[in-house]
Amino acid sequence: MSSRSLPDFPWDSLRPARARAAEHPGGVVDLSIGTPVDPTPDVLRSALAAAADAPGYPTALGTTDVRLAAAGWLRRRLGVTLADPLGAVPSVIPTVGSKELVALLPTLLGLGSGTVVIPEVAYPTYEVGAVVAGLSVLRSDVPPDDVADPVLVWLNSPGNPHGRVLSVEELRAWVAWGRERGVPVVADECYVELGWDVVPTSVLHPSVAGGSHEGLLAVHSLSKQSTAAGYRA
């Protein structure tokens, strides 16, 4: 596959609009890339410094401390209890980055052929990941009735770039739709700590998932909620 088969990156496609906006006498307010501007919290910097002496490679599943810390955060902040964070089939694992996971998940799952359902207005890497895996893309903000071969659903709440928060009822509808069809529902929750008027609910919360996390995956990130995007480098 060549890069020509991939969708244009949004910042490239927005160039004409940016040039037109720049003609305004007052200039342009650039909100195109959501990079954090607040300082990285002291607690995060202290934790990074304390763990800096780590000369060996960790396992692919991550360290025990990291996985237990993630499980504890989910419980305290989102009301989600994981079945077995350290089991043979662990319920929590770290990745090299949420962007890489989004881009590679359809390929890693070996979905073959079919359609990936993504939000109408969405983070572009959902589509890129589907195209790289040789899959079709359907944009829909409600569970669709007219897709014959769904293989994966991406949800995003709060949504990027608009910030809309899916209600518990909307999340339940997607979970039920996916389970009825045997389709994994993956929720990108990297902005879950950034609700303003509405407190976001995780797709893993009992009010949404019921008594099981079967068929569900929640993706989280420190980049935005902990203003740590620069540590990716």
C-alpha angles and dihedrals in degrees: 000000000000126000088248090074092057123089118262113269107252095239089059094048091048095057095098091049091047091051090050092049091049088063090070111107092235094051126232133299105222112216095152100113120041100218118159117252101183121092118269106260117259091235091059094045091049091050091050092049092049091053096044095103096077109126097162131076115256121224118271089254092057129239123310091243093054094048094047090047091052091049090049092051091051090052097046100039105028104025091240121141116198119215100225119350092181101035130120086268098035120209093213131040133165122234134203088255139331092244090057091047092051091049096046105033097091089051094045091051091055092224095169105198134351142081131306114209115215134171119279092246109028153150103288096230091073088067094039092054091051093048092048088054091050094250132136123243130225120187114213137147093198131048102278125230096194104061113102102188112030115170104167140014126206118201125184121194122195083029128230121255101004102041097227114161119217114230123235088253092053092048091049091052091054093046092050091047092051095046093049089056100034090245119147114239112210119191119201100211100169090128096044093117092052102072114137115177093012129039107233120234122216119237085233094059114115091240088063107026099036114210097332140056091205112146093008134112128178120200120205135183139192094208099089108018092046096032090236102129092123092063089072087080 
